[in-house]
Amino acid sequence: MKNKIQIFIAILLVFNTAPLLAQSDYEEWLKKEQQKIEDYKTEQDKLFMQFLEDDWKQFQVFQGLKVDDTPKPAVIPQAEPQPLQQTEKERDDTVKELDVPKSHTSMKSPQTQLQTKHGTIPAEQQAKEDVLSPHFNFYKMPISMPDESSLNISLKGKPNNETIAEYWKKISNAKFESTLQKAESYKKSLALNDWGYCTLLYNMGKVINAGKETEARLFTWFMLNKSGYNAKVGYSNKQVYLLLPSKDTIFGAPYFTIDKRRFYVVSLDGKELQLGSMYTYEGDYPDAKKIVSLNMNTLPALCGDVPKQVIFSYNGTDYTIKYTYNKNIVNFLNTYPHTSYPIYFNTPLMNESYASLVEQLKPILTGKTKSEALNILLRFVQTAFEYKTDQQQFGKEKCLFAEETLYYPYCDCEDRSIIFAYLVKKLLGLEVIGLDYPGHIATAVKIDNVPGDYVIVNGEKYIICDPTYINANIGMSMPRYKNVKPEIVQISQK
């Protein structure tokens, strides 16, 4: 009987201690795996730092790609008002009731649990960090960061491969992870595209480094690489510059090529840069494969609506249109690189701005035929916005996003075409393309049974609509471009 009891106790001990042993084994395994990750991160940074210490190469910097510099008309022509011609079939195609979209902008800073590829910050820990962390405004949106004084790292000496490698060594050994997690969380909550994320990191770097430009650029470079973006830095004339490859053309920015990749010397504050040559390294940080894109499927979720009103005339009647634009978005877009036309044509208005326009245009357009609705929108853009060339208004070429056109006092042909195309696509559901003439931009709309000037694209007929040719109806080309073949700018129909 005694032996049976001893056997039973032994069995109980085995079952009771097994979970403890299993838990202990798991914790030991987890500790080893975490150490492997840390060792890999350390080794990865160590190898990259050694790579940075090697001799850098000098590259000739080209002064930037030029946009079409064909002079635009200083004064735009006006057409004699013509009666709208409609076929019987076209009169049956009318505009239905227009829906006013709901707001999508988040006006709150992210205060929930942060979860990114770099790990999770519990809500309690984040709340504690927010109390102690430095704050700044990113286009009037409050941004909080962990109080990581260890990231305030100065470049020791003049910029060269050794001092920049030493900067990388110091910041990679600092506690940067929670700041990176915060940045990636704000990227998501503020709906920032790649360029928006670059500017956010740059502004963080300015705050952390007490406004020092060199260190802000180095911080942005480091954080972009840690976020998986391909980015470099170079130095020239005792200055450090951020270098980015881009999926999209950037006009006016100095650039050079490495392994058939064009690296642009970018300015994240909108200032122009002039360079002759630059030293940089040829390799890449491991796993930093993403290339910055300038596409914006949505604009950043920033608050800042400002009211405005304009007047336009159609068929002898004046209409007052009251709308809002987002001033903080305008300020953000003012730092945007000058890029190719499809980027501008495919970037939407803020929902609030678009909704305010729909509310005003709805009673004017509802029940009208599609061709008359097009004429109304043409006249709206032709006569509600004053014309000036970019050189007259800004002293340089500057293509405006649709949101910017609602703000600035003047606009020219591409700006008018961009906002007109967006309104036609969203309000009328018609396919639109851009027409790129030398020194002029117009549009064409796919609509049946309408006479007038047109272009054929992929076997489809598009009626020319020129938002700059005052009082011109659909189907009327500006006289000086009537016999000129334009390049086609494709526009997403989403």
C-alpha positions in Angstrom: 0.0 0.0 0.0 2.9 2.3 0.9 4.5 1.7 -2.5 1.3 2.5 -4.3 1.0 5.9 -2.5 4.6 6.7 -3.3 4.0 5.9 -7.0 0.9 8.1 -7.0 2.8 11.0 -5.4 5.5 10.7 -7.9 3.0 10.8 -10.8 1.4 14.0 -9.3 4.8 15.6 -9.0 5.6 14.9 -12.6 2.3 16.4 -13.8 2.6 19.4 -11.5 6.2 20.2 -12.4 5.8 19.5 -16.2 4.0 22.9 -16.9 6.7 24.7 -14.8 9.5 23.0 -16.9 7.5 23.7 -20.1 7.1 27.3 -19.1 10.7 27.6 -18.2 11.8 26.1 -21.5 9.5 28.4 -23.4 10.8 31.5 -21.7 14.3 30.4 -22.3 13.5 29.7 -26.0 11.8 33.1 -26.3 14.7 34.9 -24.7 17.1 33.2 -27.2 14.9 34.2 -30.1 14.6 37.8 -28.9 18.4 37.8 -28.5 18.8 36.5 -32.1 16.6 39.4 -33.3 18.7 41.9 -31.3 21.9 40.4 -32.5 20.7 40.5 -36.1 19.7 44.1 -35.7 23.0 45.0 -34.1 25.0 43.1 -36.7 22.9 44.6 -39.5 23.6 48.1 -38.3 27.2 47.3 -37.6 27.8 46.1 -41.1 26.1 49.1 -42.6 28.1 51.4 -40.4 31.3 49.8 -41.6 30.0 50.2 -45.1 29.4 53.9 -44.5 33.0 54.3 -43.2 34.4 53.3 -46.6 35.3 55.9 -49.2 32.3 57.6 -50.7 32.1 58.5 -54.4 31.6 61.9 -55.9 28.7 62.3 -58.3 27.9 65.0 -60.7 24.6 66.5 -59.9 22.2 67.5 -62.7 20.2 70.7 -62.0 16.7 69.2 -62.3 14.3 68.0 -65.0 12.5 70.9 -66.7 8.8 71.1 -67.3 7.3 72.3 -70.6 8.6 75.9 -70.8 6.5 76.9 -73.8 5.1 80.3 -72.9 1.4 80.2 -71.8 -1.0 82.9 -73.0 -0.7 86.0 -70.8 -4.3 86.8 -71.7 -6.8 84.0 -72.5 -9.3 84.3 -75.4 -13.0 84.5 -75.0 -15.5 82.7 -77.3 -18.8 84.1 -78.5 -21.5 82.4 -76.5 -23.1 79.7 -78.6 -26.5 77.9 -78.0 -26.0 74.3 -76.9 -26.7 71.8 -79.6 -28.4 68.6 -78.4 -29.7 65.5 -80.2 -33.0 64.0 -79.3 -31.3 61.0 -77.7 -29.0 63.1 -75.7 -31.9 65.0 -74.1 -33.0 61.8 -72.4 -29.6 61.5 -70.5 -30.1 63.7 -67.5 -28.2 64.2 -64.2 -29.8 62.4 -61.4 -30.0 63.5 -57.7 -26.5 64.1 -56.5 -25.4 62.7 -53.1 -23.5 64.8 -50.7 -20.6 62.7 -49.3 -19.9 62.4 -45.6 -16.8 63.7 -44.0 -13.9 61.4 -43.7 -11.4 63.5 -41.9 -10.3 62.5 -38.4 -9.9 65.5 -36.2 -8.4 63.6 -33.3 -4.8 62.6 -32.5 -4.3 58.8 -32.2 -4.7 57.9 -28.5 -5.4 54.2 -28.8 -3.1 51.3 -28.6 -0.3 51.5 -31.2 0.4 48.4 -33.2 3.0 48.3 -35.9 5.5 45.9 -37.3 7.9 47.1 -34.6 5.7 45.9 -31.9 2.8 47.0 -29.7 2.7 49.9 -27.2 0.0 49.3 -24.6 -2.5 52.1 -24.2 -1.4 52.6 -20.5 2.3 53.0 -21.6 1.3 55.3 -24.4 -0.7 57.5 -22.1 2.2 57.7 -19.7 4.5 58.6 -22.6 2.1 61.3 -23.8 2.2 63.1 -20.4 6.0 63.2 -20.5 6.6 63.5 -24.3 7.4 66.6 -26.3 4.6 67.9 -28.5 4.5 69.8 -31.7 2.0 70.7 -34.4 2.1 69.0 -37.8 0.0 71.4 -39.9 -2.0 72.3 -36.8 -2.5 68.6 -35.8 -0.9 67.9 -32.3 1.8 65.3 -32.4 3.2 63.6 -29.3 6.5 61.7 -29.1 8.2 59.6 -26.5 10.7 61.7 -24.5 13.8 60.1 -26.2 16.6 62.6 -25.4 19.0 59.9 -26.7 17.9 60.7 -30.2 19.2 64.3 -29.9 22.5 63.4 -31.6 24.8 66.0 -33.2 27.0 65.4 -36.1 30.6 65.7 -34.7 32.6 67.7 -37.2 32.1 68.6 -40.8 30.0 66.1 -42.9 32.0 63.2 -44.3 31.8 59.4 -44.5 33.3 59.0 -41.0 31.1 61.5 -39.1 28.0 60.3 -40.8 28.9 56.7 -40.0 29.4 57.7 -36.4 26.0 59.3 -36.4 24.4 56.1 -37.6 26.3 54.1 -34.9 25.0 56.3 -32.2 21.4 56.6 -33.3 21.1 52.9 -34.1 22.2 52.1 -30.5 19.8 54.6 -29.0 16.2 53.8 -28.1 14.5 54.8 -31.3 11.9 52.1 -31.6 9.1 53.8 -29.7 9.6 57.0 -31.7 9.4 55.0 -34.9 6.3 53.2 -33.7 4.7 56.6 -33.0 5.7 57.9 -36.4 4.2 54.9 -38.2 1.0 55.1 -36.2 0.6 58.8 -37.2 1.3 57.9 -40.8 -1.8 55.6 -40.6 -4.1 57.8 -38.5 -3.4 60.9 -40.5 -3.7 59.1 -43.9 -0.2 60.2 -44.9 1.2 59.0 -48.2 5.0 58.4 -48.6 5.8 62.1 -49.0 3.6 63.0 -46.0 5.5 60.4 -44.0 8.8 61.9 -45.1 7.7 65.4 -44.0 6.4 64.1 -40.7 9.8 62.4 -39.9 11.6 65.6 -40.9 9.4 67.7 -38.5 10.0 65.2 -35.8 13.7 65.5 -36.4 13.6 69.3 -36.2 11.9 69.0 -32.8 14.2 66.4 -31.4 17.3 68.2 -32.6 16.2 71.7 -31.6 15.7 72.9 -35.2 19.1 71.9 -36.5 18.7 71.2 -40.2 21.6 68.8 -40.7 20.5 66.5 -37.9 16.9 66.7 -39.0 17.9 65.4 -42.4 20.0 62.6 -40.9 17.2 61.6 -38.5 14.8 61.4 -41.5 17.3 59.3 -43.4 17.7 56.9 -40.5 14.0 56.6 -39.8 13.1 56.1 -43.5 15.6 53.2 -43.7 14.3 51.7 -40.5 10.7 52.0 -42.0 11.9 50.0 -45.0 12.3 52.9 -47.5 15.3 53.2 -49.8 16.9 56.5 -48.8 20.5 57.9 -48.8 22.3 61.0 -47.6 25.1 62.8 -49.3 27.2 65.8 -48.4 28.4 68.8 -50.4 29.8 72.2 -49.4 29.6 71.3 -45.6 25.9 70.5 -46.0 24.1 67.2 -45.6 21.2 66.4 -48.1 18.5 63.7 -48.2 18.5 61.6 -51.3 15.4 59.7 -52.4 14.6 57.5 -55.5 11.0 58.0 -56.5 8.5 56.1 -58.6 7.4 59.5 -60.0 9.3 62.2 -61.9 10.3 65.2 -59.7 10.8 68.3 -61.8 13.3 71.0 -60.7 15.0 68.9 -58.0 18.8 68.2 -58.4 19.5 64.5 -59.2 22.1 61.9 -60.2 21.9 58.2 -61.0 23.3 55.2 -59.2 22.8 51.8 -60.8 20.3 53.2 -63.3 18.3 54.6 -60.4 17.6 58.3 -60.3 18.2 59.8 -56.8 16.6 63.2 -56.2 18.1 65.7 -53.7 14.8 66.6 -52.0 13.8 69.6 -50.0 11.2 68.8 -47.3 10.4 72.4 -46.6 9.7 73.5 -50.1 13.0 75.5 -50.6 14.9 75.2 -53.8 18.3 73.6 -53.8 21.3 74.3 -56.1 24.2 71.9 -56.2 27.1 71.0 -58.4 28.4 67.7 -57.1 27.9 65.5 -54.1 29.5 62.6 -52.2 27.5 59.6 -51.3 27.7 55.8 -50.9 26.5 53.3 -53.5 24.9 50.5 -51.5 21.6 50.2 -49.7 20.6 49.5 -46.1 19.4 45.8 -45.8 15.7 45.3 -46.3 15.1 49.0 -47.2 13.4 48.2 -50.5 10.4 50.5 -50.7 10.5 53.4 -53.1 8.8 56.7 -52.3 5.7 57.3 -54.3 4.0 60.7 -54.8 0.6 59.3 -55.5 -2.2 60.5 -53.1 -5.3 58.4 -53.2 -6.6 60.5 -50.3 -5.3 63.8 -48.9 -4.0 63.8 -45.3 -6.6 63.9 -42.6 -6.0 67.4 -41.3 -8.5 69.9 -40.0 -8.6 73.5 -41.1 -11.7 74.3 -43.3 -12.0 77.9 -44.4 -15.1 79.3 -46.1 -14.9 81.1 -49.5 -17.4 82.2 -52.2 -17.1 82.8 -55.9 -19.5 83.9 -58.7 -19.9 82.4 -62.1 -22.2 83.2 -65.0 -24.2 80.8 -67.2 -26.7 81.8 -69.9 -26.9 85.3 -68.5 -27.5 84.2 -64.9 -25.0 84.8 -62.1 -24.6 82.0 -59.5 -22.9 82.4 -56.1 -21.1 79.3 -55.0 -20.1 79.0 -51.3 -17.6 76.3 -50.4 -14.8 75.5 -48.0 -11.1 74.6 -48.6 -8.6 73.2 -46.2 -5.9 75.7 -45.4 -3.7 73.2 -43.7 -3.8 70.9 -46.7 -2.9 73.9 -48.8 0.1 74.5 -46.6 1.1 70.8 -46.8 0.8 70.8 -50.6 3.0 73.9 -50.8 6.0 71.7 -49.9 5.0 69.1 -52.5 7.5 68.4 -55.3 6.6 69.5 -58.8 5.7 66.1 -60.4 3.9 64.7 -63.4 0.3 65.6 -64.5 -1.3 62.3 -63.6 -0.5 62.8 -59.9 -2.4 66.1 -59.9 -5.3 64.8 -62.0 -5.7 61.7 -59.8 -5.5 63.5 -56.4 -9.0 64.2 -54.9 -10.4 67.1 -53.1 -10.9 66.9 -49.4 -14.3 65.3 -48.7 -15.4 68.5 -46.9 -14.4 70.7 -49.8 -16.1 68.4 -52.3 -19.2 68.1 -50.2 -19.6 71.9 -50.0 -19.3 72.2 -53.8 -21.8 69.4 -54.3 -24.3 71.1 -52.0 -24.1 74.3 -54.0 -24.0 72.8 -57.5 -26.7 70.1 -56.9 -29.7 72.3 -57.5 -28.1 73.8 -60.6 -27.1 70.5 -62.2 -29.9 68.1 -61.2 -32.3 67.4 -64.1 -30.0 68.9 -66.7 -28.8 66.8 -69.6 -25.2 65.6 -69.3 -24.1 67.9 -72.1 -25.6 70.9 -70.4 -24.2 69.9 -67.1 -20.8 69.8 -68.7 -21.3 73.3 -70.0 -22.4 74.5 -66.6 -19.2 73.0 -65.0 -17.1 74.5 -67.8 -18.6 77.9 -67.2 -18.1 77.5 -63.5 -14.4 76.9 -63.9 -14.0 79.3 -66.7 -15.5 82.3 -65.0 -15.4 81.7 -61.2 -11.6 81.6 -61.0 -9.4 84.5 -62.1 -6.6 83.6 -64.6 -2.9 84.3 -64.2 0.1 82.2 -65.3 2.3 80.6 -62.8 5.1 83.0 -63.6 2.8 85.9 -63.0 1.5 84.5 -59.6 4.5 82.6 -58.2 7.4 83.6 -60.3 7.9 79.9 -61.3 6.0 77.0 -62.7 3.7 75.5 -60.0 1.0 73.1 -60.9 -1.9 73.3 -58.4 -3.8 70.4 -56.9 -7.6 70.8 -57.0 -7.7 71.8 -53.3 -5.1 74.5 -53.9 -7.2 76.0 -56.8 -10.0 76.6 -54.3 -7.6 78.7 -52.2 -5.3 80.7 -54.5 -6.7 83.9 -56.0 -5.5 82.9 -59.5 -5.0 79.8 -61.5 -3.9 78.8 -65.1 -4.8 76.2 -67.6 -3.6 73.0 -66.0 -5.1 74.0 -62.6 -8.5 74.6 -64.2 -8.3 71.4 -66.1 -7.4 69.4 -63.0 -10.4 70.6 -60.9 -12.8 70.5 -63.9 -11.8 66.9 -64.6 -12.3 65.9 -61.0 -15.8 67.5 -60.8 -16.9 65.9 -64.1 -15.7 62.5 -63.0 -17.3 62.7 -59.5 -20.5 64.6 -60.3 -21.4 63.3 -63.7 -19.7 59.9 -63.7 -18.1 60.6 -67.2 -14.7 59.4 -68.3 -12.2 62.3 -68.7 -8.7 62.6 -70.1 -6.2 65.4 -70.0 -4.9 67.0 -73.2 -1.3 68.2 -73.0 -0.5 70.8 -75.7 2.7 72.7 -75.9 2.1 75.5 -73.4 -1.5 74.5 -72.6 -3.5 71.9 -70.9 -7.2 71.1 -71.6 -9.5 68.1 -71.2 -11.8 65.8 -73.2 -14.8 63.9 -72.0 -16.3 60.7 -73.3 -19.9 61.5 -74.1 -22.1 60.3 -77.0 -24.2 62.2 -79.5 -22.5 65.6 -78.9 -21.1 67.5 -81.9 -17.8 69.4 -81.9 -14.1 69.0 -81.8 -12.8 65.7 -80.5 -9.9 63.4 -80.1 -9.8 59.6 -80.6 -8.1 57.6 -77.9 -8.0 53.8 -78.2 -10.8 53.9 -80.7 -13.0 56.0 -78.4 -14.3 59.5 -79.1 -13.7 62.2 -76.5 -15.3 65.7 -76.9 -12.9 68.5 -76.1 -13.7 70.6 -73.1 -11.4 73.6 -72.4 -11.9 75.1 -68.9 -9.6 78.1 -69.9 -11.3 79.2 -73.1 -13.9 81.6 -71.6 -17.5 81.0 -72.6 -16.5 78.1 -74.9 -19.0 75.2 -74.9 -18.1 71.6 -75.0 -16.7 70.6 -78.4 -14.9 74.0 -78.8 -11.1 74.0 -79.0 -9.0 77.2 -78.3 -8.3 78.5 -81.8 -4.4 78.4 -81.5 -4.6 74.6 -80.6 -7.4 73.6 -82.9 -5.0 71.8 -85.3 -2.4 70.7 -82.7 -2.2 67.1 -81.7 -1.9 66.8 -77.9 -0.3 64.2 -75.7 -2.9 62.2 -73.7 -2.9 62.3 -69.9 -4.7 59.3 -68.5 -7.0 59.9 -65.5 -8.2 57.3 -63.1 -12.0 56.9 -63.2 -12.3 56.0 -59.5 
